[in-house]
């Protein structure tokens, strides 16, 4: 496996490492906010051992690494690159394997499954690709009444612009396409 590019993201504390092979199974993402979350992921465990690494986000052929403000970016990038390039692609963690062929099984709990499926289709089509382009992602946690709870992943997880502009844009999209009273909230 080869790192083809290291790209800055809108989050000043996160970099996106693009590779020539898949780091997660197609259509799947992995988000780790602490080493304990990545117990079965050999690559993620190695990355968390690098000083100043805070969170990891894997999607398709990239990994976004968020680091502390004090991080020496060059040192971290060098170590992360070395880990990725020594990684065997067949070592994808168990969490990356879909648990069911039923598309409704992957939906969050709470709320009307048909509405949640419609919301996820809109997000897949119009929001997640843009977030992935910036090294991030979005997880829908649930729907309570007309309030949709989300969690940003990767570079978006600790980026100031996520809380302001992106959240408002998602709410506007869902209000115009799903329900004009929809509210989007970060959990």
C-alpha positions as CSV (number, residue, x, y, z in Angstrom):
1,X,0.0,0.0,0.0
2,X,1.3,3.5,-0.9
3,X,0.3,6.9,0.4
4,X,-0.3,8.9,-2.8
5,X,-1.0,12.3,-1.2
6,X,-1.2,14.1,2.2
7,X,-3.7,16.9,2.1
8,X,-4.6,19.6,4.5
9,X,-8.2,19.9,5.5
10,X,-10.3,22.9,6.5
11,X,-9.6,21.7,10.1
12,X,-6.1,23.1,10.9
13,X,-5.5,20.1,13.2
14,X,-6.3,17.3,10.7
15,X,-4.6,15.9,7.6
16,X,-6.0,13.5,5.0
17,X,-3.8,10.6,3.9
18,X,-4.9,9.3,0.5
19,X,-3.8,5.8,-0.5
20,X,-3.7,3.7,-3.7
21,X,-5.8,1.0,-2.1
22,X,-8.9,0.7,0.1
23,X,-8.5,1.4,3.9
24,X,-12.2,0.6,4.6
25,X,-14.6,-1.6,2.7
26,X,-16.7,0.2,0.0
27,X,-19.5,2.1,1.6
28,X,-18.2,1.7,5.1
29,X,-16.5,4.2,7.4
30,X,-14.6,3.8,10.6
31,X,-14.3,6.5,13.2
32,X,-12.2,6.2,16.3
33,X,-12.1,8.9,19.0
34,X,-9.7,6.9,21.3
35,X,-7.5,3.9,21.2
36,X,-9.9,1.7,23.0
37,X,-12.4,2.1,20.2
38,X,-9.9,0.5,17.8
39,X,-9.1,-2.7,19.7
40,X,-9.5,-4.9,16.6
41,X,-7.9,-2.5,14.1
42,X,-4.2,-3.1,13.9
43,X,-3.5,-0.1,11.7
44,X,-5.5,2.3,13.9
45,X,-3.8,0.9,17.1
46,X,-0.4,1.7,15.5
47,X,-1.6,5.2,14.5
48,X,-2.8,5.9,18.1
49,X,0.7,5.0,19.3
50,X,2.1,8.0,17.4
51,X,2.4,10.9,19.9
52,X,-0.3,13.7,19.5
53,X,-2.8,11.7,17.4
54,X,-6.3,12.3,18.8
55,X,-8.8,10.8,16.4
56,X,-8.9,8.7,13.2
57,X,-11.4,8.4,10.4
58,X,-11.2,5.8,7.6
59,X,-13.3,6.0,4.4
60,X,-12.6,4.3,1.1
61,X,-9.0,5.1,0.2
62,X,-8.2,7.7,2.8
63,X,-7.6,8.2,6.5
64,X,-8.0,11.5,8.3
65,X,-5.8,11.9,11.3
66,X,-6.7,14.7,13.8
67,X,-3.9,15.8,16.1
68,X,-3.3,18.0,19.0
69,X,-2.4,21.7,18.5
70,X,1.1,20.9,19.8
71,X,1.8,18.2,17.3
72,X,4.9,18.3,15.1
73,X,3.0,17.7,11.8
74,X,6.0,16.6,9.8
75,X,7.0,13.9,12.4
76,X,3.4,12.7,12.7
77,X,2.9,12.6,8.9
78,X,6.2,10.7,8.5
79,X,5.2,8.0,11.1
80,X,1.6,7.7,9.8
81,X,2.8,7.3,6.2
82,X,5.3,4.6,7.3
83,X,2.5,2.7,9.2
84,X,0.1,2.9,6.2
85,X,2.7,1.8,3.7
86,X,3.6,-1.3,5.9
87,X,-0.1,-2.2,6.3
88,X,-1.5,-5.2,4.6
89,X,-4.9,-4.3,3.0
90,X,-6.3,-7.7,3.9
91,X,-6.1,-6.7,7.6
92,X,-9.4,-4.7,7.5
93,X,-11.0,-4.6,10.9
94,X,-14.1,-6.6,11.7
95,X,-16.1,-3.4,12.3
96,X,-15.8,-2.6,8.6
97,X,-17.8,-5.6,7.6
98,X,-21.6,-4.9,7.2
99,X,-23.6,-6.8,9.8
100,X,-26.7,-7.3,7.7
101,X,-27.9,-7.2,4.1
102,X,-31.0,-5.4,5.3
103,X,-30.5,-1.6,4.5
104,X,-32.9,-0.7,7.4
105,X,-30.7,-2.6,9.9
106,X,-28.0,0.0,9.6
107,X,-30.3,2.9,10.3
108,X,-30.1,4.6,13.7
109,X,-32.8,3.9,16.3
110,X,-35.6,6.3,16.9
111,X,-37.8,7.9,14.3
112,X,-39.6,6.7,11.2
113,X,-37.4,4.3,9.3
114,X,-38.7,5.6,5.9
115,X,-37.8,9.2,6.9
116,X,-34.4,8.1,8.2
117,X,-33.7,6.2,5.0
118,X,-34.7,9.3,2.9
119,X,-32.5,11.5,5.0
120,X,-29.5,9.2,4.6
121,X,-30.0,9.0,0.9
122,X,-30.0,12.8,0.7
123,X,-26.9,13.0,2.9
124,X,-25.2,10.3,0.8
125,X,-26.0,12.1,-2.4
126,X,-25.4,15.8,-1.4
127,X,-23.5,16.1,1.8
128,X,-21.2,13.2,2.6
129,X,-19.2,13.4,-0.7
130,X,-18.3,17.0,0.1
131,X,-17.4,16.2,3.7
132,X,-15.2,13.3,2.5
133,X,-13.5,15.6,0.1
134,X,-12.4,17.6,3.1
135,X,-11.4,14.4,5.1
136,X,-14.6,14.1,7.1
137,X,-17.9,12.3,7.4
138,X,-21.2,12.4,9.1
139,X,-23.1,9.9,11.2
140,X,-26.8,10.0,11.8
141,X,-27.4,9.1,15.4
142,X,-31.2,9.2,15.5
143,X,-34.4,11.2,15.0
144,X,-36.6,12.4,17.9
145,X,-39.7,14.1,16.6
146,X,-38.4,16.6,14.1
147,X,-34.9,16.8,15.5
148,X,-32.2,14.9,13.7
149,X,-29.1,14.1,15.8
150,X,-25.8,13.9,14.0
151,X,-22.1,13.4,14.7
152,X,-19.3,14.7,12.5
153,X,-16.4,12.4,11.9
154,X,-12.8,12.8,10.8
155,X,-11.6,16.4,10.1
156,X,-15.2,17.7,10.5
157,X,-15.3,16.4,14.1
158,X,-13.4,19.2,15.6
159,X,-13.6,21.8,12.9
160,X,-15.2,25.1,13.8
161,X,-16.8,25.5,10.3
162,X,-18.7,22.2,10.8
163,X,-20.6,23.6,13.8
164,X,-21.6,26.8,12.0
165,X,-21.9,26.7,8.2
166,X,-22.2,23.0,7.4
167,X,-24.8,22.3,10.2
168,X,-26.9,25.1,8.9
169,X,-26.6,23.9,5.3
170,X,-27.7,20.4,6.2
171,X,-30.6,21.7,8.1
172,X,-31.7,23.9,5.2
173,X,-31.4,20.9,2.8
174,X,-33.5,18.7,5.0
175,X,-36.1,21.5,5.6
176,X,-36.5,21.9,1.9
177,X,-36.4,18.2,0.9
178,X,-37.9,16.3,3.9
179,X,-39.8,18.5,6.4
180,X,-39.8,22.3,6.7
181,X,-39.7,22.0,10.5
182,X,-36.7,19.7,10.7
183,X,-34.0,20.7,13.1
184,X,-30.4,19.3,13.0
185,X,-28.5,19.1,16.2
186,X,-25.0,17.8,17.0
187,X,-25.0,15.1,19.7
